[in-house]
Amino acid sequence: MPNDAFVAGVVPGGLTSHSEVKILCCYLINNQSAPVPHDVLITSLSKDGLVNYFELVSAITELIDAGHIRSENDCYSITESGRQIAVLLSDDLPFSVRSKAGDSLRYFVEHERKSRDHKAEIRKVETGYEVFCSISDESEGPLYSISVYVPTLRTAQTVKDNFIDKAEQLFLNDLGLLTGEDLKQEN
């Protein structure tokens, strides 16, 4: 396929064809069991340089206009014509791109889901940053909270993201230490 896509910020091996970007979007949305939030799709593909951000936004707009994907409540779902594109043309994409994009999308979808129950807020303090983290349950209310001081905003963002991803493990580790019991997380 011709190199007709914006390629600024795209890593070697990333997509450089506008049609490939559209095929990848259909492929990824088709492989999800639930609608994909706009921000999650954009972040998962542009964060690691698989696709140029502006090229991705343009491709999504074209797919919506052509009726290949639907946009509802800022989430994307596949239509029958989009499903046909995904099934018939996804093999035209490099396997490494499909694999990396699929892994990235699954990570960000799961991160988004976990962020509803695992809250982490960064607060600027006099000499650095405080990251206030908590786990809540709809029926039980607050279950666990911890506040951590870190010197830089970058470290605070890392703590925030890791807490969202690993809150259950941290909770079980801390509870196990406090109770003296060996608490294992079930997979």
N, C-alpha and C positions, 0 to 999 in steps of 0.2 A: 504494500500500500504506500502511496506517496507520502512524503513528509510535508503535510499541509497544515499541521497544528502548531500553535504557539508552543515553543519548547523551553522558554526561560524557566529555569529551576527544575527541569526534568532531568533525572539521573540517567546515566547510560543504561540502556535496556528498558527505559520507560517508554510510554507511548508518544509517538510523533505524528500520528495520523488521526485526523478528526473522526473518520469513520470508526477507527479502532476504539476511540474514547467512547463513542456512542454504544458500540457493541459491548464494551466492558461494563458500562452502566446498566444495560439491559441484563447482562449475565449476572451481575452482583445482586440487583434487585430481585431477579427471578429466583435466586438461590436463598432468599430470606423468607422465613415463615410469616413475618409481620412487615408492615410498611416500614421503610427506612427513613428516619428523620433526615432532613436536608443537611443540617450541620454535621451529622455523623458521616454521611456519604462524602461530603466535601472534604472533611478532615481526613478520613481514612485514605483517600486517594491522593490528596495534594501534600499531606504532611511529610511523607517520605520521598516525594518527588516522582511518583509514578506518572502523574499527569499535571500539566500546567493548570493552575487554579482558574484562569479566565477561559481556557479551552474547555474545562470541565463544566463550568456554569453555562457556557454557550451550548455545549452538547446536551445538557439536561433540558434547557429551554427548547431546543429543537425536538428532542424526544417527546416532550409534553405537547408541543404544537402539532406534531405528527400523530399523536394518539398512541405512542408506544409505551409511555408510562403515564400514570395519573399522579396529580399532586393534590393532596387533601390534608388539611391541618398541618402544613409544612412537612409532610411525609410523602414518600414516593412508593407507589405500588406498580406492579407490572400489568399490562393489558395483554390480550391474546396475541396481538401483532408483535408486541415487545417480547413475549415468551418465544415466539417463532424465531425472532432475531437471535435471542440468547441461545436457543437450541441449535439452530442451523449454522450460526456464524462464530460461536465462541471458540471453536477449534482454530480459527484464523488468528487468534491472539496467542502470544507466546505463553507457554505453560507457566513460566516463572512469574509473569505479570498476573495471570489469573490466580495463581497460588498466593502470591504476596498480597494482592488486593483483597482476596477473600479472607485471609488471615487478619489483615488490618481492619476490614469492615467488621468481622466477628468480634475483634477486641473492642472496637469503639462502640458497637451495639451493646455489648455486655457492660462496658464502662458506663454508658448512659443509663442502662437499667439499674446498675448498682448505685449510681449517684442519687437515685430517688430515695434510698434508705440510708445511705452512708453520706453524711454531710461533712464537708470540710471547708472551713472559711479562713481565709488569710487576712490577718489584721496587722497593720503597720504599728510597731511600737517604737519607743525612743531609740533603741540600739539594734533593731533588726525587725523580725517578723514573728508573730505568734500564729500558729496554725491550730485552730480549734476544730476538733474532729468529734463526730458523734454518730451513733447508730440508733435509729428509732424503729419502732414497730407500730403499724397502724392501730392495733388493738391494745398493745402494752404501753405505748408511749416511749420515752427515752430509755434505752437499755445500757448504754455505755458512752462515755465521753473521755477525751484526753486533750490536753493542750500542750503543744510543743513549741519551744522557742528555737528559731533558726536565724542565722546572721544575714542571709541573702534572700531576695525574692525568688531567684531560680531554685534554691533549695526548698523554699516554702512551697513552690508549685510541685516539686517532686514529691514532697511529703504528702501534699493534698492528693495527687494522683495515685500514689501508692496506698494511701489509706482507703480511698474509694475502691481500689482493686482488691485489697487484702484485709479489709476490716474484720471479716469473720475470723480469719487466722490470728490476727492481733488480739481480738477479744478472747478467743479460746486460750491463747498463750498466756495472756495476763490473768485470766480467771483461773487457769491451771496453776500458775505460780502463787496466786493469792489463796487458793483453797488447798494447795498441796496435792491436787489430783491430776492425773494424766488425762487431759481432755483431747481427744483426737477429732479432727474435722472429717466428716464423712464426705466422700466424693459423690 
